[in-house]
Amino acid sequence: MKKFTIIFFIAVTIIATGTAGYMLIEKWNFLDALYMTFITLSSIGYGEVHPLSVQGQIFTCLLYTSPSPRDLSTSRMPSSA
């Protein structure tokens, strides 16, 4: 249960950071920013919701290299005793 809680917290943090980043950098509304975060992290690759600025492109590269919830759930985490 502790592993699930940690993975869930990290996933929510990454999604919230991605959404807030697009809202601040690109001035997008919440839904467009959340959708862009999901398609970036899931590697779906539908394309941008709106054209990205240079800052938005850099942010997308950084967001894409963050660990995805799927990566976290399959990684080996130390078990608690």
Stockholm file with secondary structure:
# STOCKHOLM 1.0

chainA/1-81         MKKFTIIFFIAVTIIATGTAGYMLIEKWNFLDALYMTFITLSSIGYGEVHPLSVQGQIFTCLLYTSPSPRDLSTSRMPSSA
#=GR chainA/1-81 SS CHHHHHHHHHHHHHHHHHHHHHHHHHCCCHHHHHHHHHHHHTTCCCCCSSCCCHHHHHHHHHHHTSCCHHHHHHSCCCCCC
#=GC SS_cons        CHHHHHHHHHHHHHHHHHHHHHHHHHCCCHHHHHHHHHHHHTTCCCCCSSCCCHHHHHHHHHHHTSCCHHHHHHSCCCCCC
//
